[in-house]
Amino acid sequence: MQSVPSYSPTKIITMIKSLTVREVFARVSSIKKQLWGDEFWSDGYYVGTVGQHANEAVIKQYVKNQGQEEEYVQLHVQQLKLF
């Protein structure tokens, strides 16, 4: 997504969470019964930024490679070596 600098990441995430949960509840009202503590979204979030020279293909490849098991295991092995 792209935004203007006048909106903080917190404001953007708050709007996204609010709008999406409102739409989900409107379309699938029975989902409220399945939620623990009536919370749809967790309290936290992650925001990453890209420079002006990144393009859709670069971002798409980055997202596609997220969550690969080998990378996850390697990251944790490296982190554990710190201790």
C-alpha atoms as one frame of an Amber mdcrd trajectory, in Angstrom:
protein
   0.000   0.000   0.000   1.108   3.561  -0.473   0.381   6.540   1.733   1.151
  10.193   2.101   3.646  11.252   4.791   0.952  13.055   6.796  -0.519   9.722
   7.965   1.449   7.873  10.617   1.813   4.086  10.307  -0.245   3.737  13.502
  -3.112   5.740  12.022  -3.026   3.723   8.797  -3.026   0.372  10.610  -5.839
   1.522  12.906  -7.938   2.494   9.891  -7.198  -0.781   8.078  -8.068  -2.894
  11.112 -11.237  -0.929  11.795 -12.504  -1.031   8.222 -11.698  -4.684   7.623
 -13.230  -5.952  10.857 -16.371  -3.912  10.216 -16.653  -5.454   6.750 -15.966
  -8.999   7.982 -18.602  -8.679  10.716 -21.100  -7.264   8.211 -20.533 -10.149
   5.807 -20.095 -12.988   8.339 -21.813 -11.959  11.549 -21.530 -15.487  12.996
 -17.758 -15.074  13.265 -18.171 -13.028  16.459 -19.238 -16.201  18.272 -15.921
 -17.855  17.370 -13.706 -15.070  18.687 -12.014 -15.229  22.039 -12.735 -12.042
  23.980 -14.538 -10.511  20.975 -11.160  -9.483  19.504 -10.678  -9.940  15.767
  -7.231  -8.353  15.467  -4.281  -8.676  17.805  -3.021  -5.505  19.474   0.294
  -5.472  17.638   1.302  -4.939  14.048   4.352  -4.770  11.831   5.081  -1.993
   9.377   7.934  -2.089   6.915   8.830   0.530   4.372  10.474   0.460   0.982
  12.326   3.191  -0.791  11.085   5.035  -3.810  13.154   2.783  -6.100  11.420
  -0.450  -5.150   8.815  -1.718  -7.544   5.920  -4.126  -7.375   7.977  -7.094
  -8.608  10.644  -6.608  -5.910   8.051  -6.293  -3.151   6.069  -9.273  -4.462
   9.197 -11.466  -4.448  10.074 -10.301  -0.930   6.593 -11.135   0.400   6.569
 -14.471  -1.444   9.817 -15.475   0.265   8.586 -14.619   3.752   7.801 -17.489
   6.039   9.883 -20.112   4.226  10.676 -22.817   6.750  14.385 -22.999   5.916
  14.814 -19.259   6.506  12.832 -19.448   9.742  14.954 -22.310  11.089  18.201
 -20.626  10.018  17.192 -17.353  11.667  16.445 -19.096  14.956  19.657 -21.115
  14.838  21.608 -17.887  14.350  19.729 -16.205  17.181  20.372 -19.103  19.551
  24.098 -18.912  18.811  24.069 -15.466  20.428  23.420 -17.112  23.774
